[in-house]
């Protein structure tokens, strides 16, 4: 049994500039932080049969990887050349559809688990790029690169995305007092509304590709604001960070319909009247969590939000990314896994001899793709 723990994230600045439709033209910038709320992935290898069991909000029991309905689990298995004989169970502190990067947390945590199963650990940058490859290249999701990198790295992290997609990862080195002040002044309230980010991001992505002036100019502004947010936090000017969050929110609402609605606007106005300096809805928008920055009136703000029906989520920053927290594979499980790898390897070799090569590529440290090596013991 192998268990990984992968942190959710909060976006502090630059959200939306990590989509390929934008960064390929203008480059992207993200400032985000991991939090102490997690996705847990449990991977196990059966020893009495070769079935695949995938348990999440539903439970799947199938014979072959092609039958798996959970797209991330299916493609992760295929990426490793696993066709059967695996159990995957996921548990999360926070429900999906709340704007904290849960899908990428699932995938990064699963990839990390499978690397541990293969006894081939990799650095966070490779985990992130493998997850990007599956979500963006294979599944063609209209999403960016932020969630995969933040799941892999955690911490208070700036991501600079070049036009070619290469991503520079920088940690913000803050003193303990500044970290605690930032944690204490950020308040997080659950709206009790979840949404599918795909629809919102698809509209934003299409508008960016069409060079929609309003959307592109708003994203450029969001990128500039994100860089200023990073600089303000690094200088210890947290109040300016709060003010910039408000400017960011006004720009974000221009990106796509569905980012806000009359209820969200009413909650935000209520927060501003009760001491919030700035804030925004988490993730793509439309629901999830309302993040607010407040310095002097936190009891008043908490009371107002509570009376409005919102529930506060307490959190602290998480400075580690996805990690293996339990790794014990029994002798019988290891032998069963090796036997399946050997069988799958012969099947893949036969397929390659009969037609075009069929392999499951991965990115190495230099960014190119290469097939997975068969585990030898």
Residue pairs with C-beta under 8 A, 6 or more apart in sequence:
1 42
1 43
1 44
1 326
1 328
1 329
2 42
2 43
2 44
2 113
2 116
2 117
2 324
2 326
2 327
2 328
2 329
3 40
3 41
3 42
3 43
3 113
3 324
3 325
3 326
3 327
4 40
4 41
4 43
4 109
4 110
4 112
4 113
4 116
4 322
4 323
4 324
4 325
5 38
5 39
5 40
5 109
5 322
5 323
5 325
6 38
6 39
6 40
6 41
6 105
6 106
6 108
6 109
6 112
6 151
6 321
6 322
6 323
7 34
7 35
7 36
7 37
7 38
7 105
7 150
7 151
7 154
7 318
7 320
7 321
7 322
8 34
8 35
8 37
8 38
8 39
8 93
8 94
8 100
8 101
8 102
8 105
9 32
9 33
9 34
9 35
9 100
9 101
9 146
9 147
9 150
9 151
9 154
10 32
10 33
10 35
10 100
10 186
10 188
10 282
10 291
11 30
11 31
11 32
11 146
11 282
11 283
12 31
12 32
12 33
12 226
12 229
12 233
12 241
12 245
13 29
13 30
13 31
13 222
13 225
13 226
13 227
13 228
13 229
13 230
13 244
13 248
14 28
14 29
14 30
14 31
14 159
14 222
14 223
14 225
14 226
14 227
14 229
15 30
15 146
15 222
15 226
15 248
15 252
15 283
16 22
16 144
16 204
16 219
16 222
16 252
16 255
16 284
17 23
17 26
17 27
17 28
17 29
17 30
17 144
17 161
17 219
17 222
17 223
17 226
18 28
18 30
18 144
18 145
18 146
18 159
18 161
19 28
19 142
19 143
19 144
19 201
19 204
19 205
19 208
20 136
20 144
20 165
21 205
21 208
21 209
22 28
22 208
22 216
22 219
23 144
23 145
23 161
23 162
23 163
23 165
24 163
24 165
25 163
26 163
26 219
26 220
26 223
27 160
27 161
27 162
27 163
27 223
28 144
28 145
28 159
28 160
28 161
28 223
29 158
29 159
29 160
29 161
29 223
29 226
29 227
30 144
30 146
30 149
30 158
30 159
30 161
30 226
31 156
31 157
31 158
31 159
31 172
31 226
31 229
31 230
31 233
32 146
32 150
32 157
32 159
33 155
33 156
33 157
33 317
33 318
34 150
34 153
34 154
34 155
34 157
34 317
34 318
34 319
34 320
34 321
35 100
35 315
35 316
35 317
35 318
36 315
36 316
36 317
36 318
37 93
37 94
37 100
37 313
37 315
38 92
38 93
38 105
38 318
39 90
39 91
39 92
39 93
39 102
39 105
39 106
39 109
39 151
40 90
40 91
40 92
40 109
41 88
41 89
41 90
41 106
41 109
41 110
41 112
41 113
42 87
42 88
42 89
42 90
42 91
42 113
43 86
43 87
43 88
43 110
43 113
43 114
43 116
43 117
44 86
44 87
44 89
44 333
45 85
45 86
45 87
45 117
45 329
45 333
45 334
45 336
45 337
46 53
46 85
46 86
46 87
46 336
47 330
47 332
47 333
47 336
49 85
50 63
50 84
50 85
50 340
51 61
51 62
51 63
51 84
51 85
52 60
52 61
52 62
52 63
52 64
52 65
52 67
52 68
52 77
52 84
52 85
52 86
52 87
52 88
53 59
53 60
53 61
53 86
53 87
53 88
53 89
54 60
54 62
54 68
54 69
54 70
54 73
54 87
54 88
55 87
55 88
55 89
55 90
56 70
56 89
56 90
60 68
60 69
60 70
62 68
63 84
64 83
64 84
65 74
65 77
65 78
65 82
65 83
65 84
66 74
68 74
68 77
71 139
72 103
72 106
72 107
72 110
72 134
72 135
72 139
73 88
73 110
75 134
75 138
75 139
76 107
76 110
76 111
76 114
76 134
77 83
77 86
77 114
78 360
79 111
79 130
79 134
79 360
79 361
79 362
79 372
80 114
80 118
80 360
80 372
81 341
81 344
81 345
81 348
81 359
81 360
81 372
82 114
82 340
82 344
83 340
83 344
83 347
84 340
85 336
85 337
85 340
88 110
90 106
90 109
90 110
92 102
92 105
92 106
94 100
94 102
94 313
95 102
95 194
96 102
96 103
96 194
97 194
97 195
97 196
97 197
97 287
97 288
98 190
98 194
98 282
98 283
98 287
98 288
98 289
99 197
99 281
99 282
99 283
99 284
99 285
99 287
99 288
99 289
100 282
100 283
100 288
100 289
101 146
101 147
101 150
101 151
101 283
103 135
103 147
104 131
104 135
104 143
104 147
104 148
104 150
104 151
105 147
105 151
105 322
107 131
107 134
107 135
107 148
107 151
108 127
108 128
108 131
108 148
108 151
108 152
108 321
108 322
109 151
109 322
111 127
111 130
111 131
112 127
112 322
112 323
112 324
113 324
115 121
115 122
115 127
116 324
116 327
117 329
117 337
118 372
118 375
119 375
120 373
120 375
121 324
122 130
123 365
124 149
124 152
124 153
124 169
124 321
124 322
125 152
125 167
125 169
125 365
126 362
126 363
126 364
126 365
127 148
127 151
127 152
127 321
127 322
128 145
128 148
128 149
128 151
128 152
128 153
128 167
129 148
129 363
129 367
130 362
130 363
131 148
131 151
131 152
132 145
132 148
133 361
133 362
133 363
133 369
135 141
135 143
135 148
136 143
136 145
141 198
142 198
142 201
142 202
142 204
142 205
143 197
143 198
143 201
145 159
145 161
145 165
145 167
146 159
149 157
149 159
149 167
149 169
150 157
150 159
150 321
151 321
151 322
152 321
152 322
153 169
153 321
154 318
154 319
154 320
154 321
154 322
155 171
155 317
155 318
155 319
155 320
155 321
156 171
156 172
156 174
156 179
156 317
156 319
157 169
157 170
157 171
157 172
158 169
158 170
158 171
158 172
158 230
159 167
159 168
159 169
159 170
160 167
160 168
160 170
161 167
161 168
162 168
166 367
172 230
172 233
172 234
174 182
174 233
174 234
178 233
178 236
178 238
179 317
181 238
182 233
182 238
182 241
182 317
183 315
183 316
183 317
185 238
185 242
185 293
185 294
185 295
185 298
186 291
186 292
186 293
187 276
187 291
187 292
187 293
187 294
187 298
187 301
187 302
187 305
187 312
188 289
188 290
188 291
188 292
188 312
188 313
188 314
188 315
189 267
189 289
189 290
189 292
189 305
189 310
189 311
189 312
189 313
190 288
190 289
190 310
190 311
190 312
190 313
191 263
191 264
191 267
191 281
191 287
191 288
191 289
191 290
191 310
192 309
192 310
192 311
193 286
193 287
193 288
194 287
194 288
195 258
195 284
195 285
195 286
195 287
195 288
197 283
197 284
197 286
199 258
200 256
200 258
200 259
200 284
200 285
200 286
201 256
201 284
203 256
203 257
203 258
204 215
204 255
204 256
204 284
207 214
207 215
207 216
207 255
207 256
208 215
208 216
208 219
214 254
215 254
215 255
215 256
218 251
218 252
218 254
218 255
219 255
221 251
222 248
222 251
222 252
225 244
225 247
225 248
225 251
226 248
228 240
228 244
229 241
229 244
229 245
229 248
232 238
232 240
232 241
232 244
233 241
238 293
238 295
239 277
239 295
241 278
241 293
242 276
242 277
242 278
242 293
242 294
242 295
243 277
243 278
244 278
245 277
245 278
245 279
245 280
245 291
245 293
246 272
246 277
246 278
246 279
247 278
248 278
248 280
249 268
249 278
249 279
249 280
249 281
252 259
252 280
252 285
253 259
253 260
253 285
255 285
256 284
256 285
258 285
258 286
259 281
259 284
259 285
259 286
260 268
260 281
260 285
260 286
261 286
264 281
264 286
264 287
264 290
267 290
267 305
267 308
267 310
268 276
268 279
268 290
270 304
270 305
270 308
271 279
271 290
271 292
271 301
271 304
271 305
273 304
274 297
274 300
274 301
274 303
274 304
274 305
275 294
275 295
275 296
275 297
275 298
275 300
275 301
276 292
276 293
276 294
276 301
277 293
277 294
277 295
278 292
278 293
279 290
279 291
279 292
279 293
280 290
280 291
281 287
281 288
281 289
281 290
281 291
282 288
282 289
282 290
282 291
289 313
290 305
290 310
292 301
294 301
302 312
305 312
306 312
329 337
334 377
338 375
338 377
341 374
341 375
342 374
345 374
348 358
348 359
351 358
352 358
352 359
359 371
359 372
360 371
360 372
361 369
361 370
361 371
362 369
362 370
362 371
362 372
363 369
364 370
